[in-house]
Amino acid sequence: MFDVFYTYCVKKRQNEKKPKWLKTGVQNLLRNRDNGIYYARFSVYKPGGNEQFWKSLKTTTLSVARLRL
């Protein structure tokens, strides 16, 4: 009985999706989990609704990404 429960829990944990975007601790700076490249994310507030812009910073190094931000 325990083996069945353990197997169920392990499979359930493996099926959970990991977030694609990782927080960096720097505002408006996110890192893609798949390729490790940093991206800037900005929101522009308009009367009709918000618009979000993404820009690749073309680097995998946090210090360089912070300077390019």
Phi and psi in degrees as a GROMACS rama.xvg file:
@    title "Ramachandran Plot"
@    xaxis  label "Phi"
@    yaxis  label "Psi"
@TYPE xy
-63.1543  -38.7509  PHE-2
-62.1332  -38.9661  ASP-3
-66.1963  -44.3988  VAL-4
-64.1695  -43.0116  PHE-5
-62.2366  -44.7148  TYR-6
-62.3675  -40.5873  THR-7
-61.5903  -44.9169  TYR-8
-65.6481  -40.4306  CYS-9
-65.8949  -44.3965  VAL-10
-66.3115  -38.0341  LYS-11
-63.6709  -41.1913  LYS-12
-66.7893  -36.1603  ARG-13
-69.4699  -29.2899  GLN-14
-80.3672  -13.9736  ASN-15
-66.471  133.997  GLU-16
-81.6318  138.807  LYS-17
-87.8994  147.333  LYS-18
-65.6202  141.295  PRO-19
-75.0247  -31.047  LYS-20
-108.991  128.974  TRP-21
-103.774  136.198  LEU-22
-74.0633  148.267  LYS-23
-113.417  -10.2948  THR-24
88.987  -4.57118  GLY-25
-109.825  131.171  VAL-26
-61.4473  135.358  GLN-27
68.374  17.5179  ASN-28
-124.363  120.024  LEU-29
-127.927  155.922  LEU-30
-121.455  135.899  ARG-31
-77.6826  127.812  ASN-32
-66.8815  -35.1964  ARG-33
-70.0902  -47.4579  ASP-34
-112.281  -9.26924  ASN-35
78.9032  7.14445  GLY-36
-83.6583  141.69  ILE-37
-87.983  145.258  TYR-38
-131.83  145.568  TYR-39
-96.9221  136.774  ALA-40
-125.71  121.189  ARG-41
-125.014  145.273  PHE-42
-115.67  133.815  SER-43
-110.47  125.196  VAL-44
-91.451  122.595  TYR-45
-124.444  157.544  LYS-46
-59.9572  -34.4964  PRO-47
-79.4294  -17.1071  GLY-48
152.33  164.505  GLY-49
-81.0564  148.426  ASN-50
-124.537  132.061  GLU-51
-109.346  135.323  GLN-52
-118.981  139.059  PHE-53
-119.413  138.158  TRP-54
-136.808  127.394  LYS-55
-72.4156  133.554  SER-56
-92.6341  -0.877117  LEU-57
54.4819  43.3599  LYS-58
-151.052  155.087  THR-59
-110.982  7.51053  THR-60
-106.34  128.666  THR-61
-63.6915  -42.4537  LEU-62
-64.5774  -37.9947  SER-63
-69.6496  -40.1052  VAL-64
-62.9803  -38.7947  ALA-65
-64.6925  -36.8691  ARG-66
-70.5546  -37.5484  LEU-67
-75.2418  -19.3705  ARG-68
